[in-house]
Amino acid sequence: MKKFKLALLTVALAGSSMAAMAQDKAALIKQFIDVQRPGIESLARGLVEQSSAPIAQAGSQYLQTQVPEAKRESAAKAADAELKKYFDDAYPIVRDKAVQLAPGALTPLLEQNFSEEELKQLLAWINSPLSKKYQDLNPKMQTALTEKLVSDTRATIEPKMRALDENVAKALGAPTGAPQGAAPAKAPAKAPAKK
């Protein structure tokens, strides 16, 4: 009888130990997702900005080619106001939904791919001063590389983009930016301020 009680106690302790480990791992995963909230919100911001980018680009193209120069500045301001209004309306919706969905989407991946000890190490790294320094510097590094990349490839890529724009317009039967043989339109110079 003592052996049976001891075996039962051992099973109960093992079960509670496993439950405690699962709770510890769940708490670590929740903590990790909480720490990732700025990145989750940034993802939402990027999605909203990306969703309106084609409209902004098409509007800019239309503004430069179809709107009389005298009306461009006011039309541009009105279009910018509409884009801002869209962002201000859409971003909170997408941000809040991303934050809501993150635990359900990320928890299974974290549970399957990280042990409790690895999650502890990961959280220690993310919360370390070195990680914070790296995170602060990372956008500057990306900007530096992006600026250099754009600068060094602009002369090669811009003609390809113009050709693509022209070829897609032709394929769609849409009017092209400039009549054949005409020089591409330049952005209008700002009118001097009236005194």
C-alpha positions in Angstrom: 0.0 0.0 0.0 2.9 2.4 0.8 4.4 1.6 -2.6 1.1 2.4 -4.3 0.8 5.7 -2.4 4.4 6.5 -3.2 3.9 5.7 -6.9 0.7 7.8 -6.9 2.5 10.7 -5.2 5.4 10.4 -7.8 2.9 10.5 -10.7 1.1 13.5 -9.1 4.4 15.4 -8.6 5.6 14.6 -12.1 2.3 15.8 -13.5 2.4 19.0 -11.5 6.1 19.5 -12.4 5.2 19.2 -16.1 2.3 21.6 -15.7 4.6 24.1 -13.9 7.1 23.8 -16.7 4.4 24.3 -19.3 3.2 27.4 -17.4 6.8 28.7 -17.2 7.3 28.2 -20.9 3.9 29.8 -21.6 4.8 32.8 -19.4 8.1 33.1 -21.2 6.4 33.0 -24.6 3.9 35.7 -23.4 6.8 37.8 -22.2 8.6 37.4 -25.5 5.5 38.4 -27.5 5.0 41.4 -25.2 8.6 42.5 -25.8 8.0 42.2 -29.6 5.0 44.5 -29.5 6.8 47.5 -31.1 7.9 45.3 -33.9 4.4 44.0 -34.3 3.1 47.5 -34.4 5.8 48.5 -36.9 4.7 45.6 -39.1 1.1 46.9 -39.0 2.3 50.4 -39.9 4.3 49.0 -42.9 1.3 47.1 -44.2 -0.9 50.1 -44.0 1.7 52.3 -45.7 2.3 49.6 -48.3 -1.4 49.3 -49.1 -1.7 53.0 -49.9 1.7 53.3 -51.8 0.3 52.3 -55.2 -2.5 54.9 -54.9 0.0 57.6 -53.8 2.3 56.7 -56.7 -0.5 56.7 -59.3 -1.8 60.0 -57.8 1.7 61.6 -58.0 2.0 60.4 -61.6 -1.4 61.8 -62.5 -0.6 65.1 -60.7 2.5 65.6 -62.7 1.0 64.7 -66.1 -2.7 65.6 -66.0 -3.2 68.4 -63.5 -2.5 71.9 -64.7 0.5 73.4 -63.1 -1.4 76.2 -61.4 -3.5 73.6 -59.5 -0.8 71.1 -58.6 0.1 72.4 -55.2 -3.5 72.6 -53.9 -4.3 69.2 -55.5 -1.2 67.7 -53.9 -2.1 69.0 -50.5 -5.7 67.6 -50.8 -4.3 64.2 -51.9 -1.8 64.2 -49.0 -4.7 65.0 -46.6 -6.7 62.0 -47.9 -3.7 59.7 -47.6 -3.1 60.9 -44.0 -6.8 60.4 -43.3 -6.7 56.9 -44.6 -3.6 56.1 -42.5 -5.0 57.6 -39.4 -8.2 55.5 -39.8 -6.6 52.2 -41.0 -3.5 52.0 -38.9 -5.2 51.7 -35.5 -7.4 48.9 -36.9 -4.5 46.9 -38.3 -2.3 47.6 -35.3 -4.9 46.4 -32.8 -5.7 43.3 -34.9 -2.0 42.5 -35.2 -1.5 42.7 -31.5 -4.6 40.6 -30.9 -3.5 37.9 -33.4 0.2 37.8 -32.5 -0.2 35.4 -29.5 -2.2 32.8 -31.5 0.0 33.1 -34.5 3.4 33.1 -32.7 2.9 30.9 -29.7 2.8 27.6 -31.6 6.0 28.5 -33.5 7.8 29.5 -30.3 6.5 26.4 -28.4 7.7 24.0 -31.2 11.0 25.7 -31.9 12.4 26.8 -28.5 13.0 25.1 -25.2 12.3 26.9 -22.0 16.0 27.5 -21.5 16.3 28.9 -25.1 13.4 31.3 -24.4 15.2 32.5 -21.3 18.3 33.1 -23.3 16.4 34.9 -26.1 14.6 37.2 -23.6 17.9 37.9 -21.9 19.5 38.9 -25.2 16.5 41.0 -26.3 16.5 42.9 -23.0 20.3 43.4 -22.9 21.9 46.8 -23.5 23.8 45.3 -26.4 20.6 44.2 -28.1 19.0 47.6 -27.5 22.1 49.4 -28.9 22.0 47.1 -32.0 18.2 47.8 -32.4 18.8 51.5 -32.2 21.6 51.4 -34.8 19.9 48.9 -37.2 17.7 51.5 -38.9 20.7 53.8 -39.5 22.6 50.8 -41.0 19.7 50.0 -43.2 19.4 53.6 -44.3 23.1 53.9 -45.1 23.0 50.7 -47.2 19.8 51.7 -48.9 21.1 55.2 -49.8 24.3 53.7 -51.2 22.5 51.0 -53.1 20.0 53.5 -54.6 22.8 55.9 -55.5 25.0 53.2 -57.1 22.1 51.5 -59.1 20.0 54.6 -60.0 21.6 55.1 -63.5 21.0 51.5 -64.4 17.6 51.0 -62.8 15.8 54.2 -63.7 15.8 53.6 -67.5 14.5 50.1 -66.8 11.7 51.5 -64.7 10.8 54.0 -67.4 10.8 51.2 -70.0 8.7 49.1 -67.7 6.2 51.9 -67.2 6.0 52.5 -70.9 5.7 48.8 -71.8 3.0 48.1 -69.2 1.1 51.2 -70.4 1.3 49.9 -74.0 0.3 46.4 -73.0 -2.8 47.8 -71.3 -3.6 50.2 -74.1 -3.2 53.2 -71.8 -1.7 56.5 -72.8 2.0 56.7 -72.2 3.8 59.5 -70.3 5.3 61.3 -73.3 4.7 61.3 -77.0 7.3 59.4 -79.0 10.4 61.5 -79.5 9.5 63.9 -76.7 11.8 64.4 -73.7 10.4 63.0 -70.4 8.5 65.6 -68.3 10.5 67.2 -65.5 9.0 67.9 -62.1 7.7 71.4 -62.0 9.9 74.0 -60.3 8.2 75.8 -57.4 6.9 79.2 -58.2 8.7 82.0 -56.4 6.9 83.2 -53.3 4.8 86.3 -53.7 5.8 89.2 -51.5 
